């Protein structure tokens, strides 16, 4: 499915949609839209070879957990198209970016905007913390460092089966504090998984504030390269830089793109909240009104009516 909009236009649409949701619902994972919008727009609009969505435009309600006796269970992977050997697979690792993922699916025409009205409602698959049944996701990764391991296993299987499709994982930098990430990189290098690649949203923020104040992980680029993967560091808001990074040769090893980003890109008003940006909820109605006015102006839209 090819969108007639540019990736830059889609990224702006993602930010606008997530911001509107935040204003109307007194809070959201807003900084994640600021930092990752270009990455997700680029992935869906350009970088990934995906088939058309095979999932319902308006998401089904939650059908229960995976079980051999649950014939109604489905993952959310269908929004990324059919799982066949020639198409790419996307593993969405940071589950708290779910609202941004849903906004992306809407902006690229894979989910109806009605689906967002189901967000965080009882019985809905459109969960605030995305799970394996949520639109665009096929397994629950938390932000627990298991997304890259999952993708590596899939990529290894695809290589054994001589499948043409690549496996991509979208990650957040907080996951790099988990040991399993480094085991996954080591294994991916050992098995020469050059059909595996990742893009990491490096916004240097996590739930308790700045990553450097919680558990500093140092020179990520140097560490990943020392493990044998091909690691490239770019401006995560520069889509042309993403295109160039993806085209870097990495024969016989996985490619990992470090996308350096700002947690208030496009919404400078959020600097007043820095570094407590993980989840934005308004402290007062006055702050809500001021944020509505200021950020709407930055995004080029009228203030949100709520």
KESE-63023 format. One record per residue (C-alpha): residue in three letters; x, y, z. Coordinates in nm, 4 decimals. Example, Ala and Ser with C-alpha at 12.3 -4.5 7.8 and 13.67 -1.06 7.14 Angstrom:
REC / residuo / x / y / z
REC / ALA / 1.2300 / -0.4500 / 0.7800
REC / SER / 1.3670 / -0.1060 / 0.7140
***
This chain:
REC / residuo / x / y / z
REC / UNK / 0.0000 / 0.0000 / 0.0000
REC / UNK / 0.1571 / 0.3264 / -0.1132
REC / UNK / 0.0442 / 0.6539 / 0.0392
REC / UNK / 0.0130 / 0.9630 / -0.1811
REC / UNK / 0.1396 / 1.1765 / 0.1073
REC / UNK / 0.5091 / 1.2252 / 0.1721
REC / UNK / 0.6650 / 1.0704 / 0.4808
REC / UNK / 0.7114 / 1.4221 / 0.6200
REC / UNK / 0.3400 / 1.4946 / 0.5797
REC / UNK / 0.2493 / 1.1662 / 0.7458
REC / UNK / 0.4809 / 1.2457 / 1.0379
REC / UNK / 0.3046 / 1.5787 / 1.0893
REC / UNK / -0.0309 / 1.4000 / 1.0759
REC / UNK / 0.0849 / 1.1542 / 1.3422
REC / UNK / 0.1834 / 1.4364 / 1.5782
REC / UNK / -0.1418 / 1.6226 / 1.5193
REC / UNK / -0.3520 / 1.3129 / 1.5819
REC / UNK / -0.1704 / 1.2142 / 1.9021
REC / UNK / -0.1831 / 1.5725 / 2.0295
REC / UNK / -0.5573 / 1.5942 / 1.9626
REC / UNK / -0.6067 / 1.2724 / 2.1574
REC / UNK / -0.3979 / 1.4116 / 2.4442
REC / UNK / -0.6015 / 1.7305 / 2.4719
REC / UNK / -0.9362 / 1.5527 / 2.4502
REC / UNK / -0.8445 / 1.2779 / 2.6962
REC / UNK / -0.6431 / 1.4753 / 2.9520
REC / UNK / -0.3168 / 1.3047 / 2.8767
REC / UNK / -0.1189 / 1.0753 / 2.6483
REC / UNK / 0.2228 / 0.9408 / 2.5622
REC / UNK / 0.2903 / 1.2627 / 2.3769
REC / UNK / 0.6687 / 1.2913 / 2.3706
REC / UNK / 0.6885 / 0.9544 / 2.1964
REC / UNK / 0.4979 / 1.1046 / 1.9017
REC / UNK / 0.7389 / 1.3958 / 1.8996
REC / UNK / 1.0435 / 1.1722 / 1.8808
REC / UNK / 0.9278 / 0.8840 / 1.6607
REC / UNK / 0.6826 / 1.0300 / 1.4071
REC / UNK / 0.9328 / 1.0507 / 1.1212
REC / UNK / 1.0627 / 0.7013 / 1.1863
REC / UNK / 0.7205 / 0.5371 / 1.1828
REC / UNK / 0.6045 / 0.7436 / 0.8851
REC / UNK / 0.9154 / 0.6396 / 0.6922
REC / UNK / 0.8826 / 0.2728 / 0.7892
REC / UNK / 0.5241 / 0.2401 / 0.6714
REC / UNK / 0.5416 / 0.4768 / 0.3771
REC / UNK / 0.8786 / 0.3856 / 0.2301
REC / UNK / 1.1145 / 0.1480 / 0.4018
REC / UNK / 0.9060 / -0.1637 / 0.4543
REC / UNK / 0.7728 / -0.3898 / 0.1816
REC / UNK / 0.4283 / -0.4644 / 0.3253
REC / UNK / 0.1132 / -0.5946 / 0.1647
REC / UNK / -0.2225 / -0.4251 / 0.2066
REC / UNK / -0.3896 / -0.4637 / 0.5441
REC / UNK / -0.5909 / -0.7829 / 0.5842
REC / UNK / -0.7402 / -0.6702 / 0.9177
REC / UNK / -1.0760 / -0.4963 / 0.9748
REC / UNK / -1.0561 / -0.1191 / 0.9347
REC / UNK / -1.2424 / -0.0807 / 1.2642
REC / UNK / -1.0587 / -0.3134 / 1.5050
REC / UNK / -1.2328 / -0.6136 / 1.6575
REC / UNK / -1.2841 / -0.6268 / 2.0303
REC / UNK / -1.0444 / -0.8307 / 2.2411
REC / UNK / -1.0999 / -1.1988 / 2.1617
REC / UNK / -0.9043 / -1.3485 / 2.4484
REC / UNK / -0.5493 / -1.4690 / 2.4988
REC / UNK / -0.3701 / -1.7157 / 2.2678
REC / UNK / -0.4852 / -2.0718 / 2.3255
REC / UNK / -0.5350 / -2.3882 / 2.1214
REC / UNK / -0.8982 / -2.3778 / 2.2349
REC / UNK / -0.9494 / -2.0126 / 2.1381
REC / UNK / -1.0416 / -2.0246 / 1.7701
REC / UNK / -1.1269 / -1.6529 / 1.7641
REC / UNK / -0.7852 / -1.5307 / 1.8695
REC / UNK / -0.5991 / -1.3091 / 1.6241
REC / UNK / -0.2883 / -1.0959 / 1.6460
REC / UNK / -0.2743 / -0.7362 / 1.5266
REC / UNK / -0.0182 / -0.8244 / 1.2580
REC / UNK / -0.2829 / -0.8251 / 0.9853
REC / UNK / -0.2723 / -0.4456 / 0.9784
REC / UNK / 0.0805 / -0.4825 / 0.8403
REC / UNK / -0.0418 / -0.7077 / 0.5600
REC / UNK / -0.0176 / -1.0816 / 0.4998
REC / UNK / 0.2676 / -1.2813 / 0.6489
REC / UNK / 0.4164 / -1.4359 / 0.3363
REC / UNK / 0.7757 / -1.5063 / 0.2393
REC / UNK / 0.8226 / -1.2064 / 0.0102
REC / UNK / 0.6883 / -0.9396 / 0.2459
REC / UNK / 0.8766 / -0.7773 / 0.5324
REC / UNK / 0.7824 / -0.8310 / 0.8961
REC / UNK / 0.7671 / -0.5481 / 1.1510
REC / UNK / 0.8124 / -0.6181 / 1.5206
REC / UNK / 0.6956 / -0.3217 / 1.7272
REC / UNK / 0.8911 / -0.3399 / 2.0519
REC / UNK / 0.8022 / -0.0430 / 2.2803
REC / UNK / 0.4429 / -0.1150 / 2.3810
REC / UNK / 0.3962 / 0.2276 / 2.5428
REC / UNK / 0.4289 / 0.3837 / 2.1943
REC / UNK / 0.0968 / 0.2167 / 2.1059
REC / UNK / -0.0982 / 0.5411 / 2.0550
REC / UNK / 0.1682 / 0.6573 / 1.8092
REC / UNK / 0.1449 / 0.3217 / 1.6293
REC / UNK / -0.2335 / 0.3532 / 1.5957
REC / UNK / -0.2042 / 0.7111 / 1.4727
REC / UNK / 0.0446 / 0.5906 / 1.2124
REC / UNK / -0.1875 / 0.3138 / 1.0924
REC / UNK / -0.4659 / 0.5703 / 1.0497
REC / UNK / -0.2438 / 0.8189 / 0.8677
REC / UNK / -0.1300 / 0.5567 / 0.6158
REC / UNK / -0.4822 / 0.4211 / 0.5640
REC / UNK / -0.4482 / 0.0871 / 0.7404
REC / UNK / -0.6952 / 0.1585 / 1.0208
REC / UNK / -1.0070 / 0.3748 / 1.0430
REC / UNK / -0.9923 / 0.6806 / 1.2653
REC / UNK / -1.2958 / 0.5295 / 1.4399
REC / UNK / -1.0562 / 0.2760 / 1.5841
REC / UNK / -0.9000 / 0.5416 / 1.8040
REC / UNK / -1.2351 / 0.5967 / 1.9764
REC / UNK / -1.1862 / 0.2450 / 2.1182
REC / UNK / -0.8527 / 0.3407 / 2.2746
REC / UNK / -0.8071 / 0.2187 / 2.6334
REC / UNK / -1.1691 / 0.1061 / 2.6667
REC / UNK / -1.2764 / -0.2129 / 2.8444
REC / UNK / -1.2919 / -0.5036 / 2.6006
REC / UNK / -1.0990 / -0.3196 / 2.3309
REC / UNK / -0.7954 / -0.4507 / 2.1456
REC / UNK / -0.6788 / -0.0891 / 2.0997
REC / UNK / -0.4928 / -0.0891 / 2.4288
REC / UNK / -0.2997 / 0.1937 / 2.5910
REC / UNK / -0.0046 / -0.0439 / 2.6296
REC / UNK / -0.0068 / -0.2408 / 2.3066
REC / UNK / -0.0248 / -0.6187 / 2.3231
REC / UNK / -0.0091 / -0.8997 / 2.0692
REC / UNK / -0.3730 / -0.8483 / 1.9682
REC / UNK / -0.3427 / -0.4708 / 1.9249
REC / UNK / -0.3455 / -0.3176 / 1.5742
REC / UNK / -0.0032 / -0.3309 / 1.4110
REC / UNK / 0.1443 / -0.5717 / 1.6662
REC / UNK / 0.1846 / -0.9457 / 1.6541
REC / UNK / 0.3374 / -1.0132 / 1.9944
REC / UNK / 0.3721 / -0.8425 / 2.3293
REC / UNK / 0.7203 / -0.7048 / 2.3839
REC / UNK / 0.6692 / -0.4622 / 2.6720
REC / UNK / 0.9649 / -0.2387 / 2.6708
REC / UNK / 1.1421 / -0.5355 / 2.8167
REC / UNK / 1.4173 / -0.5878 / 2.5624
REC / UNK / 1.2585 / -0.8928 / 2.3973
REC / UNK / 1.1579 / -0.7281 / 2.0690
REC / UNK / 1.5006 / -0.7636 / 1.9108
REC / UNK / 1.5269 / -1.1255 / 2.0283
REC / UNK / 1.1862 / -1.1965 / 1.8778
REC / UNK / 1.2835 / -1.0350 / 1.5491
REC / UNK / 1.6150 / -1.2230 / 1.5448
REC / UNK / 1.4362 / -1.5553 / 1.5840
REC / UNK / 1.1999 / -1.4696 / 1.3004
REC / UNK / 1.4866 / -1.3520 / 1.0793
REC / UNK / 1.6812 / -1.6729 / 1.1467
REC / UNK / 1.3809 / -1.8851 / 1.0523
REC / UNK / 1.3283 / -1.6825 / 0.7374
REC / UNK / 1.6916 / -1.7247 / 0.6399
REC / UNK / 1.6681 / -2.1024 / 0.6870
REC / UNK / 1.3591 / -2.1039 / 0.4642
REC / UNK / 1.5228 / -1.8823 / 0.2010
REC / UNK / 1.2528 / -1.6186 / 0.2335
REC / UNK / 1.3127 / -1.2867 / 0.0580
REC / UNK / 1.1362 / -1.0674 / 0.3138
REC / UNK / 1.3362 / -0.8827 / 0.5772
REC / UNK / 1.2551 / -0.8523 / 0.9471
REC / UNK / 1.2579 / -0.5073 / 1.1039
REC / UNK / 1.2167 / -0.4101 / 1.4674
REC / UNK / 1.1236 / -0.0637 / 1.5893
REC / UNK / 1.2733 / -0.0002 / 1.9330
REC / UNK / 1.3223 / 0.2640 / 2.1998
REC / UNK / 1.6582 / 0.3371 / 2.3578
REC / UNK / 1.5460 / 0.2430 / 2.7095
REC / UNK / 1.5466 / -0.1191 / 2.5960
REC / UNK / 1.9244 / -0.1033 / 2.5678
REC / UNK / 1.9375 / -0.1113 / 2.9472
REC / UNK / 1.8190 / -0.4728 / 2.9234
REC / UNK / 2.0784 / -0.7483 / 2.8941
REC / UNK / 1.8686 / -0.9493 / 2.6507
REC / UNK / 1.9231 / -0.6841 / 2.3826
REC / UNK / 2.2961 / -0.7469 / 2.3867
REC / UNK / 2.2467 / -1.1220 / 2.3761
REC / UNK / 2.0215 / -1.0739 / 2.0734
REC / UNK / 2.2826 / -0.8627 / 1.8954
REC / UNK / 2.5512 / -1.1203 / 1.9726
REC / UNK / 2.3372 / -1.4070 / 1.8421
REC / UNK / 2.2322 / -1.2106 / 1.5328
REC / UNK / 2.5951 / -1.1445 / 1.4458
REC / UNK / 2.6917 / -1.5075 / 1.5077
REC / UNK / 2.4175 / -1.6355 / 1.2754
REC / UNK / 2.4947 / -1.3665 / 1.0145
REC / UNK / 2.1405 / -1.2284 / 1.0101
REC / UNK / 2.1769 / -0.9630 / 0.7433
REC / UNK / 1.8017 / -0.9953 / 0.6803
REC / UNK / 1.7469 / -0.8316 / 1.0210
REC / UNK / 1.7548 / -0.4598 / 1.0858
REC / UNK / 1.6369 / -0.2260 / 1.3583
REC / UNK / 1.5739 / 0.1416 / 1.4054
REC / UNK / 1.5991 / 0.2727 / 1.7602
REC / UNK / 1.4298 / 0.5918 / 1.8782
REC / UNK / 1.7072 / 0.7465 / 2.0875
REC / UNK / 1.5216 / 1.0255 / 2.2693
REC / UNK / 1.7224 / 0.9724 / 2.5902
REC / UNK / 1.4070 / 0.9689 / 2.8046
REC / UNK / 1.2337 / 0.7055 / 3.0135
REC / UNK / 0.9605 / 0.6829 / 3.2726
REC / UNK / 1.1729 / 0.8224 / 3.5573
REC / UNK / 1.3293 / 1.1056 / 3.3574
REC / UNK / 1.6468 / 1.1338 / 3.1534
REC / UNK / 1.8135 / 0.7992 / 3.0826
REC / UNK / 2.1500 / 0.9371 / 3.1895
REC / UNK / 2.0068 / 1.0018 / 3.5367
REC / UNK / 1.8529 / 0.6548 / 3.5695
REC / UNK / 2.1039 / 0.4181 / 3.4106
REC / UNK / 2.3488 / 0.5729 / 3.1678
REC / UNK / 2.4376 / 0.3302 / 2.8877
REC / UNK / 2.7263 / 0.5300 / 2.7412
REC / UNK / 2.8343 / 0.5223 / 2.3782
REC / UNK / 2.5657 / 0.3062 / 2.2171
REC / UNK / 2.7141 / 0.3239 / 1.8685
REC / UNK / 3.0560 / 0.2074 / 1.9863
REC / UNK / 2.9067 / -0.0746 / 2.1927
REC / UNK / 2.6853 / -0.2119 / 1.9150
REC / UNK / 2.9660 / -0.1997 / 1.6605
REC / UNK / 3.1960 / -0.3740 / 1.9079
REC / UNK / 2.9436 / -0.6602 / 1.9182
REC / UNK / 2.9874 / -0.6960 / 1.5428
REC / UNK / 2.6640 / -0.5452 / 1.4105
REC / UNK / 2.6608 / -0.2620 / 1.1582
REC / UNK / 2.5521 / 0.0463 / 1.3543
REC / UNK / 2.4837 / 0.3877 / 1.2041
REC / UNK / 2.3896 / 0.7010 / 1.3972
REC / UNK / 2.1641 / 0.9603 / 1.2341
REC / UNK / 1.9307 / 1.2516 / 1.3006
REC / UNK / 1.6047 / 1.0688 / 1.3678
REC / UNK / 1.3963 / 1.3527 / 1.2265
REC / UNK / 1.5830 / 1.3526 / 0.8935
REC / UNK / 1.4047 / 1.1105 / 0.6628
REC / UNK / 1.6702 / 1.1393 / 0.3935
REC / UNK / 1.9279 / 1.0300 / 0.6514
REC / UNK / 1.7115 / 0.7239 / 0.7229
REC / UNK / 1.7029 / 0.6381 / 0.3530
REC / UNK / 2.0797 / 0.6586 / 0.3302
REC / UNK / 2.1314 / 0.4551 / 0.6484
REC / UNK / 1.9050 / 0.1745 / 0.5255
REC / UNK / 2.1082 / 0.1516 / 0.2047
REC / UNK / 2.4372 / 0.0995 / 0.3901
REC / UNK / 2.5917 / -0.2379 / 0.3081
REC / UNK / 2.5892 / -0.4813 / 0.5996
REC / UNK / 2.6598 / -0.8163 / 0.4363
REC / UNK / 2.6606 / -1.0986 / 0.6858
REC / UNK / 2.5485 / -0.8934 / 0.9843
REC / UNK / 2.2421 / -0.7086 / 1.1145
REC / UNK / 2.1953 / -0.3357 / 1.0619
REC / UNK / 2.1015 / -0.1132 / 1.3554
REC / UNK / 2.0105 / 0.2519 / 1.2997
REC / UNK / 2.0368 / 0.4844 / 1.5989
REC / UNK / 1.7872 / 0.7637 / 1.5363
REC / UNK / 1.8779 / 1.0554 / 1.7654
REC / UNK / 1.5618 / 1.2498 / 1.8413
REC / UNK / 1.4012 / 1.5205 / 2.0520
REC / UNK / 1.1138 / 1.4370 / 2.2904
REC / UNK / 0.9527 / 1.7739 / 2.2099
REC / UNK / 1.0108 / 1.7940 / 1.8342
REC / UNK / 0.7246 / 1.9958 / 1.6872
REC / UNK / 0.5896 / 2.0763 / 2.0328
REC / UNK / 0.8425 / 2.3098 / 2.1945
REC / UNK / 0.5933 / 2.3939 / 2.4676
REC / UNK / 0.6798 / 2.0562 / 2.6224
REC / UNK / 1.0181 / 2.1967 / 2.7227
REC / UNK / 0.8331 / 2.3422 / 3.0220
REC / UNK / 0.7795 / 1.9812 / 3.1368
REC / UNK / 1.1329 / 1.8576 / 3.0684
REC / UNK / 1.2616 / 1.6081 / 3.1763
REC / UNK / 0.9317 / 1.4610 / 3.3013
REC / UNK / 0.7868 / 1.3827 / 2.9607
REC / UNK / 0.7155 / 1.0099 / 2.9640
REC / UNK / 0.3394 / 1.0584 / 3.0019
REC / UNK / 0.1877 / 1.4040 / 2.9764
REC / UNK / -0.1163 / 1.4735 / 3.1917
REC / UNK / -0.2318 / 1.8271 / 3.2646
REC / UNK / -0.1749 / 1.9748 / 3.6078
REC / UNK / -0.4625 / 2.2196 / 3.5724
REC / UNK / -0.7265 / 2.3352 / 3.3261
REC / UNK / -0.5238 / 2.6505 / 3.2695
REC / UNK / -0.2232 / 2.4445 / 3.1634
REC / UNK / -0.4432 / 2.2372 / 2.9344
REC / UNK / -0.5789 / 2.5483 / 2.7647
REC / UNK / -0.2355 / 2.7051 / 2.7306
REC / UNK / -0.0836 / 2.3862 / 2.5904
REC / UNK / -0.3766 / 2.3531 / 2.3507
REC / UNK / -0.3249 / 2.7057 / 2.2223
REC / UNK / 0.0551 / 2.6985 / 2.1983
REC / UNK / 0.1080 / 2.3521 / 2.0532
REC / UNK / -0.1830 / 2.3847 / 1.8086
REC / UNK / -0.0092 / 2.6934 / 1.6739
REC / UNK / 0.3193 / 2.5019 / 1.6397
REC / UNK / 0.1439 / 2.2189 / 1.4553
REC / UNK / -0.0421 / 2.4556 / 1.2229
REC / UNK / -0.3934 / 2.3650 / 1.3362
REC / UNK / -0.6795 / 2.5346 / 1.5173
REC / UNK / -0.7000 / 2.4739 / 1.8927
REC / UNK / -0.8675 / 2.1423 / 1.9708
REC / UNK / -1.2321 / 2.1600 / 2.0767
REC / UNK / -1.3034 / 1.9270 / 2.3669
***
